[in-house]
Amino acid sequence: MKNMVNNNRNMRALTTKEVLEIVGISRTAHYEKLNPNSSSFDPDYPKKIKVGFRSVRYLEQEVFSWLEKKMGER
């Protein structure tokens, strides 16, 4: 268990606002990327983690991995 905690110390949980600032898209575009019924749906886009009744977070590592993948596609 201790190793698991040490391995995850660099993992940060970001708010939606922080993700929007990093990725540089609107709130609407963000939710469209998460919506499987949207033409803008991106199955690789970072998934939310529910941390409370009305609170979600996104793993910083997943956000930056998604951005790196997008940069590689250009």
Residue frames as qw, qx, qy, qz and C-alpha x, y, z in Angstrom:
[[0.000, 0.885, 0.465, 0.000, 0.00, 0.00, 0.00],
 [0.321, -0.769, 0.092, 0.545, 2.84, 2.40, 0.84],
 [0.384, -0.107, 0.591, 0.702, 4.41, 1.92, -2.61],
 [0.184, 0.645, 0.669, 0.320, 1.07, 2.68, -4.22],
 [0.152, -0.932, -0.233, 0.234, 0.88, 6.00, -2.36],
 [0.391, -0.582, 0.343, 0.625, 4.46, 6.91, -3.28],
 [0.378, 0.167, 0.689, 0.595, 3.88, 6.08, -6.95],
 [0.081, 0.741, 0.601, 0.288, 0.81, 8.32, -7.07],
 [0.312, -0.644, -0.213, 0.665, 2.27, 11.39, -5.37],
 [0.140, -0.223, 0.377, 0.888, 2.93, 13.06, -8.72],
 [0.022, -0.475, -0.778, -0.411, -0.65, 12.40, -9.81],
 [0.080, 0.188, 0.288, -0.936, -2.79, 15.49, -9.49],
 [0.167, 0.593, 0.786, 0.048, -6.56, 15.75, -9.78],
 [0.083, 0.008, 0.172, 0.982, -7.64, 18.78, -11.81],
 [0.349, 0.528, 0.503, -0.588, -10.90, 20.67, -11.72],
 [0.548, 0.628, 0.516, 0.196, -12.88, 21.18, -14.91],
 [0.088, 0.989, -0.024, -0.119, -11.77, 24.81, -14.93],
 [0.388, -0.648, 0.567, 0.330, -8.11, 23.78, -14.79],
 [0.619, 0.168, 0.703, 0.308, -8.60, 21.29, -17.64],
 [0.400, 0.845, 0.349, 0.063, -10.24, 24.00, -19.77],
 [0.092, -0.937, 0.261, 0.213, -7.32, 26.35, -19.13],
 [0.503, -0.402, 0.688, 0.334, -4.74, 23.69, -20.02],
 [0.538, 0.318, 0.726, 0.286, -6.52, 22.37, -23.12],
 [0.015, -0.278, 0.196, 0.940, -7.74, 25.80, -24.27],
 [0.159, -0.338, -0.761, -0.531, -11.31, 24.88, -25.17],
 [0.425, -0.349, 0.044, -0.834, -14.72, 26.11, -24.04],
 [0.441, -0.091, 0.747, -0.489, -16.83, 24.39, -21.41],
 [0.794, 0.357, 0.121, -0.477, -19.31, 23.41, -24.15],
 [0.609, 0.541, -0.569, -0.113, -16.57, 21.86, -26.32],
 [0.084, -0.379, 0.856, -0.341, -15.29, 19.99, -23.25],
 [0.603, 0.085, 0.632, -0.479, -18.66, 18.37, -22.59],
 [0.761, 0.497, -0.150, -0.388, -19.17, 17.65, -26.29],
 [0.362, 0.524, -0.771, 0.018, -15.91, 15.67, -26.31],
 [0.213, -0.163, 0.872, -0.410, -17.26, 13.58, -23.41],
 [0.667, 0.267, 0.346, -0.603, -20.71, 12.99, -24.95],
 [0.409, -0.047, 0.855, 0.315, -20.87, 9.78, -27.05],
 [0.409, 0.668, 0.621, -0.014, -23.91, 11.16, -28.91],
 [0.072, 0.892, -0.080, -0.440, -22.03, 14.26, -30.08],
 [0.777, 0.603, -0.029, 0.176, -20.27, 14.62, -33.42],
 [0.139, 0.814, -0.452, 0.338, -17.33, 16.05, -31.40],
 [0.880, -0.436, 0.162, -0.100, -17.05, 12.99, -29.15],
 [0.386, 0.644, -0.644, 0.145, -13.46, 11.93, -28.55],
 [0.919, -0.289, -0.257, -0.072, -13.10, 8.48, -26.97],
 [0.713, 0.122, -0.348, 0.596, -9.52, 9.33, -25.98],
 [0.106, -0.693, 0.112, -0.704, -10.45, 12.53, -24.13],
 [0.139, 0.160, -0.785, 0.581, -9.71, 12.34, -20.38],
 [0.488, -0.499, -0.662, -0.274, -12.59, 10.85, -18.40],
 [0.314, -0.639, 0.227, -0.664, -13.98, 12.44, -15.26],
 [0.435, -0.083, -0.825, 0.352, -13.58, 10.94, -11.81],
 [0.460, -0.696, -0.267, -0.482, -16.50, 11.51, -9.49],
 [0.390, 0.161, -0.636, 0.646, -15.08, 12.56, -6.10],
 [0.136, 0.190, 0.570, -0.788, -18.27, 13.82, -4.49],
 [0.381, 0.570, 0.681, -0.257, -21.99, 14.23, -4.99],
 [0.424, 0.883, 0.196, -0.049, -21.50, 17.23, -7.31],
 [0.147, -0.845, 0.453, 0.243, -17.74, 17.22, -7.77],
 [0.939, 0.282, 0.106, 0.165, -15.56, 15.71, -10.49],
 [0.255, -0.771, 0.462, 0.356, -11.86, 15.79, -11.23],
 [0.836, 0.532, -0.133, 0.014, -9.60, 14.77, -14.12],
 [0.810, -0.370, 0.181, 0.417, -6.17, 13.20, -13.81],
 [0.031, 0.871, -0.282, -0.402, -3.48, 15.65, -14.85],
 [0.372, -0.315, 0.792, 0.368, -1.45, 12.84, -16.42],
 [0.471, 0.455, 0.746, 0.122, -4.39, 11.87, -18.68],
 [0.246, 0.918, 0.164, -0.264, -4.93, 15.48, -19.75],
 [0.065, -0.771, 0.502, 0.387, -1.30, 15.92, -20.77],
 [0.454, -0.057, 0.848, 0.268, -1.18, 12.48, -22.44],
 [0.463, 0.682, 0.565, -0.032, -4.22, 13.45, -24.53],
 [0.150, 0.934, -0.111, -0.305, -2.56, 16.74, -25.52],
 [0.281, -0.528, 0.711, 0.370, 0.66, 14.94, -26.49],
 [0.514, 0.268, 0.797, 0.168, -1.34, 12.52, -28.65],
 [0.366, 0.862, 0.325, -0.133, -3.07, 15.45, -30.38],
 [0.037, -0.849, 0.382, 0.364, 0.28, 17.15, -31.00],
 [0.416, -0.249, 0.816, 0.313, 1.56, 13.92, -32.54],
 [0.510, 0.518, 0.685, 0.038, -1.40, 13.82, -34.93],
 [0.236, 0.888, 0.064, -0.389, -0.72, 17.22, -36.48]]
